[in-house]
């Protein structure tokens, strides 16, 4: 039986571990449980279809990931898991600019011709929009898209880890150091214990450059801090849609009165001190939220989460073998789209290890794009 070590249990590492374990691979999952992990701070919508990004490689990865959620949820259900933090509730885009509303409807209708997963598209007047999400000012028209899902990153990832364990995967808490012999990874050392493996997969986000630096490889990443605020209301929020105001913020309802609002995109250097929420970030989120949804002013703040997102130079997620090192694979650079692209990257890594055909062209996402082995 093939033995594979997965380092880092965010969304990519958890999906990779689960898919490998389902394929009867001996999986060792290692995570240091550092503060600031992006997946564990994240909650968001699974909606690549309304993006303005023009990178075709990113769009393909994200749309495949969004559509694959249904199958992945079914796999978890078949394994006896019942709590995923994922539900298809649709998204409501708010507009007070008629031109921008029409541009969105035109773009999403065109994409709907080839992407049936988008679901139903409805243009709503001010009264209909307010009725669908009654926390907002009654001055916005809306575009409702039914096929969009929302997901709690922490809960979903924990379900995947538990699913991997059901198929025999082992979890170790600690920091892992790569063992490289003759440009070939043979295993890791974790908590002073040597573990041999046929392959090692790095999915440890902003900490990956440190792991690679130990073996002489420089990985350039940009880090952006994201903050998200958890609110508690007294109303029934179970079926409310994700709301996208005319800004880069979002309002994300979950069940039992829970509503999340976010997020910030602050470029920063990671440090333990930076993990705590910033006054500027919290003000930015709350101010933008209450400008649109003043009725949320009566809700309670129950939690503030902070995570650090890794970006590549062109914001394209990458996965595959690390250049010049045999049996060392990785996935990184997901940025703010981790909950859309992460599951598909995890599946591709599992297929790559298991010598299965991939769903995308691996060359489009190669680490050779950012790692120069000629230096």
N, C-alpha and C positions, 0 to 999 in steps of 0.2 A: 504493500500500500504506500502511495506517495505521501510524504510528510511535508507540510507547508506551514511556515510561521507567518502570521499577519501581525504587523506592528502598527497600532493605532486603531481604535475602535470608534471612529466617527461613522458617518453614513457609508462611506466607501468601504472601510475595513469591515464593518458589520455585514454588509451585503456580500462582500467577497467571501468572508468566512462562512456565512450561511450557505451560499451557493456551492462552495467547495465541499463543505460537510455533506450536503445533499448528494454530492457526486462521489461519496465514499472516500474522500481524501482525509487523511489524518491532519487535523487543523489545530495548531496552537495559537491562540489569540493572546496578544500581549498589549497591555495598555497601562500607561503611567498615571492616568486619571489627573492630568494637570488641570489647573484652573485656566479658563479661557478657550476651551475647545469649542469650535464654532458650531458643530452639530448639536451639542448639548445646550447651547444658548439659543438655538435657532427654532423658529416656527415660521412657516410661510406657506405660500400658495404654490401649487404645482401647475404652472401656467406659462409655458414657453410661447404660446401662440400670439400674445399681444405685444411681444417684445419688439423694440425698434432696432435691435442688434442685427447686423447684416452678415455676420460670420456664419456661413453655411454649415461648417463643421460643428460649431456650437449648437446651431438650431437642430441639426439632425440628432445629435446626442440628447438634447433636452426633450425633443418631441418623442423620441423612442422611450426615454425614461418616463415621461408623463404617462404614456400609453401602457407601459409595462407594470405600473402600480397595481392594476387589477389582478394580473397574474401573480404578482409577488404576494399580494394580500391573500389570494386563494391558497398559495403554498403555505403561508403561515397558518391559515385557518385549518388546512389539512393536517398540520402538525400539532393541532390542539391549542393554538394561541388565539386569544380573543380580544386583546386590547392593543390596538396599533397606533392610535393617535392620528389616523388618516380617515378622511371622509370627503366624498365628492359633493360639495355644497354650492358650487358656482361662484362667480365673481361679479361684483357690481362696480363698474367704472363710472365715476362721477364726473360730470362735465357742466360747466356754465359757459362754455365757448362752443357755439354751434358748429363752427368749422372743424375744430379738433374732434368733436363727437362724430361728425360725418366721416372724417378721415379714418377714425378707428373702425367704424362700421364697415367702410369700404375695404380696409385692409384685412379685417378678420373674416369677412364674408368671402373674400378671394381665397384665403387660406383654408376656409371650411370646405372648399371644393375637393381638396386632396387630404384634408385632415378631419375625418368624420368624428374623431374623438372630441373636437371642440364642442360638439353638442348644439343646443339651441341658442340662437342669438336673438335677443329682444331689445328694442329701443323703448325706453320708458320716459314718460313725462314727469314733471316735478312731483305730482301727487303719487304716482305709481312708485317712483324711486324712494320717496319718503316712507311709503307703506312697507316696502321691502326691507328698509333699514331705518327705523324710526328714531335713531339717535342724532341724525344729521339735520342741518338746516333745510328747510323746505324751499330750496332755491336751485337744486341741481337736477338736471336730466341725467339719465343713466343708461348704460349698456350692460345688460345682464348676459353672461356666457355660462351655460349650464355645466359644461364638461370639466370645469376647473376644480381641483381638489385642494384641501388644506391639510397640513401635517404638522404634528408636534415632533420635532427632530429627536428629542431625548426619548420620548416614549416609543417612537418607531424603532430607533436604534436598539433600545433595550429588548424589544420583541425579537429583532433579528438575532441578537446575541443569544437569547434564550432558545431560539429556533436552532441555531448552530449547535448549542449544547445538547439539544435533543437528538442530534445526529452524531454525537460523540466528540464534538470539539471541546478542547480544554481552554480555560481562561486563566491567565497569570497576570497579577498586578505588579508592575515594576518597570524600570527603565532598561531597555535592551540595547546592547552594543553589538554591531555586526562583526562577524568573524569572516575575514577574507583571506584566502590562500591562492596565490597565483591567479589573481584577477577572477576569482570564483568565490561566491558566498557559500559557506558550508554550514552556517548556523548563526547563533547569537549567544551572548552571555547576558543573563538576566538574574539579578539578585545573587551574583557570584556562582551561578549555575550555568554550565555549558549545555546548550541544546542544539543537536545536529538537525539538519533539515535538507530536503532536496531543493527547496526554493524558499526565499524570503520576500515578502511583499510589504513595502513601506506605504502606509496610508495615514501617516501621523502629522499631516497638515503643516502648520507653521514650524513644527519641530523637525521636519524632514531635513532641512539644510544642516542642522547639527549632526544628525545621523550620518549624512553623506560626507560631511567635513572630516569625520573621524577616519574615513578611508580615502581622503584626498580629493574629493569631488565637490565643486562649488555649484550650488543650485540657487540662482537668483529668484527671489520671490518678493513681491510687495505685500505688505500686511495692512489690512484695514480693520479698524475696530467697529464692531456692530453692537448696539445696545437695544434692548427690547424690554418693554414695560408690561407687566401682567396686571390687568384690572379685574375687579370683581363687581358685578352688578347684581340686582335682585330679580332681573327679568329672565325669561326663557330665551336663551341664545342658541339652542341646539341646532336649528336649521338655518340660521342666518348666513348670508353669503360673505365671502371675503370682500372687503371694500377698498377700492383704490381711488383716493382723492386726486385732484389735479396737482399732485406734488409727488415727491419720491418716497412718501410714507405709505403705510398701509394700516388697515384696521382688520384684525383677524379674530372673529368669534369662534369660540369652542363651546363645549357643552356646559350646562349648569351655571350660566351667568358669567363665564370666564371670557374676557376679551383681551387680546394682545395688541399692542400698538408699537410700531417701530418704523424705521430703524435708522441708525446712523451709519456713515461710511467714512469714518475718520482715518486718514492715513497716519500710521504710527509705527514706532519701534516697540516690539513686545517686551514687556517686563512684568514682574509680579505686581509692581505698583500700579501699572496701567490696567490691571484686571478689574479694579473697582469701577463702578459707574461714574461718569463725569457729570458735573453740574450742567455744563454746556449741552451735553448730549441729551440729558433728561429734559431740559428746558426745550430744546429743539423739537423733540418728539411730542411733548405735551402741548406745546404752543401750536404746532401744526395740526395736531389731532383736534383740539378744541375749537380751532378756527372753522373746522368742517362739521364736527359732531359735538356741539356744546352740551348736549344732554349727558355725555360721559363724564362731565365735571362732578357729578354726584357719586361716581363709582369710587371704589377703594383701590389703592395700590397695594398689591399683595406680594409682589416680587419684581426685581429688576435683574435681568441676566445680561452678561457681557461675553462676547465671543470674538475671536480674531480670525478673519478670513484671509486665506492666501490667494494671491493673484499672480498670474504670469504676465509678461510684458504686454501681450495682446488680449489678456483676459480669457484665453482659451484653456479649458481643462486639458490635462495631459495624462496619459496612462501608458503602461507597457514596460519593456525592459529598460533598465538604466544602462546607458551606453558604456561599453568597455568592461562591464562586470557581469559575468555569467551567473544566471540563476537569481538575479536581483531585479525585482519588479516594483512598480510604484504607481500611485495615482495621486494627483495633486492639482492645485490651481483652480479649484472650483469657484472661488469667489463667493458671490451672493447667490449663485444658482445651484448650490450643493444639493438641495432637496429635489431638484429637477434632474440634474445630470448625475448625481452621485450613485443612485441605484443602477443606472445603465453602465457606468464605469466599473462598478463592483462586479456586475455580471460579465463584462468583457474580460476583466482580469481573471475571473474564475474559468472562463472558457479558454483563455490564453494558456493558463497553467495546465488545463486538461486537454490541450491540443484539439479544441473544437473550433469550427468556423466562427468568425466574429460577425457581428451585426453591422459594423462600421469598418472603414478603412483605417487600420491601426497607424499608418504613416501620417495621417492627418493629426494625430494626437501624440506623436513621438516626443520623448524627452530630448532627443537630439536638437529640437528647436531651441532649447534654452541651456543645455549642458554642452560646453565646448571641451572635448576630450583631447584637443591638440595642444592645449597649454601645458 
